[in-house]
Amino acid sequence: MKLKATDGKVAQLAGLSVDEMLLSLVEDCYGIGFADAMSYFYQLVLQTIETNPNIIGPLKPPVSGPDIKKYSHNGKIFIPTKKVDVPQDVDYSVWVVRGFYPSTAIPFKMVLSQIDRNWPTPIFTCKISMGTFGKAWVNVDAHPIREYVEEVAEKTLLDESVEDIKKPKKPGKKRVYKCMSPKGLALQKKKVKK
C-alpha cells in the first residue's frame, strides 16, 4: 500500500497485523465485516501518520549516552525518551493509539512504526491488538456463587420463578481503559450508552 508520509515522501505500508480476536468480536458482537473493520484501521493509520509520533520520534528521541540504560520489565525493553523543542534526527518513529472501535465497547491498541526515516521510500509497519489492562485477576468468593447455583437449581426443579433470586456481584472496582493518541488525532472513545 502506498501512502504519503508527514515529510511529503511517498511511503509504503508493509502490512497490518491485526489480532484475530479483535476482528472476531467486532464481527460477532456488532455485525461489522472484515472489509469495514480493515478500512477503519487503514484510515486510522493514514490519520496517525499525519501527526507527530507520540512515543519515539523527532520531538521525542530516545535518550542516549554512556550512563543511560534500557529498562526491562517482564521481558519487554523500554528505551527512555526525552521531549525536545528542536526536531532531532532519529532512526525510527513510533506512534501508539489506544481507544475503542467506533460505536462499540471493544478496546484496541495500535502501534505504528517507521523504520529508518532516511530511506528513499519510508516503510511503516502496524500492529493492532486487543486493548488489555495487563494481568488483572478478579478474586471471587465461591460461597455466594455456590448458594446462587443451588437456589436456582432448587427453584427450577420446583418450577418456581428465579427472577427474585439475588445474584452475586462482581467484586472490586472497575478498571478504566485510558484512551491515547498522538497530538492532532482525535481520541477513539468508547460508545456512550443512551
C-alpha positions in Angstrom: 0.0 0.0 0.0 1.3 3.4 -0.9 0.6 6.5 1.3 2.0 9.9 2.0 4.3 10.4 5.0 4.5 13.6 7.1 7.6 14.8 5.2 5.7 14.5 1.8 7.6 11.4 0.6 5.6 8.5 -0.8 5.6 5.9 1.9 4.8 2.2 1.9 2.8 0.3 4.5 4.3 -3.2 4.6 1.1 -4.6 6.2 -1.2 -4.5 9.1 -1.0 -7.3 11.7 -4.4 -7.4 13.4 -5.4 -9.5 16.4 -7.9 -12.2 15.1 -9.9 -12.0 18.4 -10.5 -8.3 17.8 -11.9 -8.9 14.3 -14.0 -11.8 15.6 -15.5 -9.7 18.4 -16.3 -6.8 16.1 -18.0 -9.2 13.6 -19.8 -11.5 16.0 -21.0 -8.9 18.5 -21.7 -5.9 16.2 -22.0 -7.4 12.7 -19.1 -5.4 11.3 -17.5 -7.3 8.5 -13.8 -7.7 7.8 -13.7 -5.2 4.9 -15.3 -2.5 7.0 -13.1 -3.1 10.1 -9.9 -3.1 8.0 -11.0 0.1 6.2 -11.4 1.8 9.5 -7.9 0.7 10.7 -6.3 1.7 7.4 -7.9 5.2 7.6 -6.7 5.4 11.2 -3.1 4.6 10.0 -3.3 7.4 7.4 -4.6 9.9 10.0 -1.9 8.8 12.5 0.9 9.2 10.0 -0.1 12.9 9.6 0.7 13.5 13.3 3.9 13.7 15.2 5.0 10.4 16.8 3.9 10.3 20.5 6.3 7.6 21.8 9.6 7.9 19.8 10.3 10.4 17.0 12.0 13.7 16.1 10.4 15.5 19.0 10.7 12.6 21.5 14.1 10.9 20.6 15.5 8.0 22.7 17.9 9.3 25.4 21.5 8.3 24.5 24.8 8.4 26.3 27.1 6.1 28.4 25.0 6.4 31.6 21.6 5.6 30.1 20.3 2.1 30.5 17.4 0.3 28.8 14.8 -0.7 31.3 13.4 -4.2 31.2 10.0 -5.3 32.7 8.5 -8.8 32.1 10.8 -9.4 29.2 10.0 -6.1 27.4 12.6 -3.5 26.9 11.8 0.2 27.4 14.0 2.9 26.0 13.6 6.2 27.9 12.8 9.2 25.7 13.0 12.9 26.2 10.9 15.7 24.8 12.8 18.3 22.8 11.8 21.6 21.1 14.1 21.2 18.1 13.5 18.1 15.9 16.3 15.5 16.2 17.5 13.0 13.6 16.2 9.6 14.8 16.4 6.2 13.1 12.8 5.3 13.7 9.5 6.6 14.9 6.7 5.0 17.0 3.0 6.1 17.3 0.6 4.5 19.7 -3.2 4.8 19.6 -5.4 3.3 22.3 -9.1 3.5 22.0 -12.4 1.8 21.2 -13.6 0.6 17.9 -16.3 3.1 16.8 -19.8 2.5 18.2 -18.6 -0.4 20.3 -17.1 -1.2 23.7 -14.2 -3.1 22.2 -10.8 -1.6 23.2 -7.8 -1.8 20.8 -4.2 -0.7 20.8 -2.4 0.3 17.5 1.4 0.5 17.3 2.6 2.1 14.1 6.4 2.2 13.5 8.5 3.8 10.8 11.9 2.2 10.5 14.9 4.2 9.1 13.4 7.5 8.2 16.2 8.2 5.8 15.3 5.6 3.2 14.1 6.9 -0.2 10.8 5.1 0.5 9.8 5.1 4.2 8.4 1.8 5.3 5.7 1.5 8.0 4.6 -1.5 10.0 1.4 -1.6 12.0 0.3 -4.0 14.8 -3.3 -3.8 16.1 -4.2 -5.8 19.2 -7.0 -6.1 21.7 -6.6 -3.5 24.4 -5.6 -5.0 27.7 -5.0 -3.9 31.2 -2.3 -6.4 31.7 -2.9 -9.3 34.1 -5.9 -8.3 36.2 -7.4 -11.0 38.3 -10.7 -10.8 40.0 -10.7 -12.7 43.3 -14.2 -14.1 43.8 -15.5 -15.8 47.0 -17.0 -19.1 45.8 -19.6 -19.3 48.6 -22.1 -16.8 47.2 -21.8 -18.4 43.8 -22.5 -21.9 45.2 -25.5 -20.6 47.1 -26.8 -18.9 43.9 -26.4 -22.0 41.8 -28.1 -24.2 44.4 -31.0 -21.8 44.8 -31.5 -21.5 41.0 -31.4 -25.3 40.7 -33.9 -25.8 43.6 -36.4 -23.3 42.2 -36.1 -24.7 38.7 -36.9 -28.2 39.9 -39.9 -26.9 41.8 -41.0 -24.9 38.7 -40.8 -21.6 40.6 -39.7 -18.2 39.3 -36.0 -17.5 39.6 -36.4 -13.7 39.0 -36.3 -12.8 42.7 -33.0 -14.6 43.5 -30.2 -12.2 44.5 -27.3 -12.6 42.0 -23.7 -12.4 43.1 -22.0 -9.1 42.2 -18.6 -8.7 40.7 -16.1 -7.6 43.4 -13.5 -4.9 43.3 -13.5 -1.6 41.4 -13.9 -1.2 37.7 -10.7 -0.5 35.9 -10.7 2.3 33.4 -9.2 1.8 30.0 -7.4 5.1 29.1 -7.6 6.2 25.5 -4.4 7.6 23.9 -3.5 9.2 20.6 -0.8 11.4 19.1 -1.4 15.2 19.3 -3.7 16.2 16.5 -5.6 12.9 16.2 -9.0 12.6 18.0 -9.3 10.0 20.8 -11.1 6.8 19.8 -13.6 7.0 22.7 -15.9 4.3 24.0 -19.6 4.1 22.8 -21.8 6.0 25.2 -24.9 4.1 26.2 -28.2 6.1 25.9 
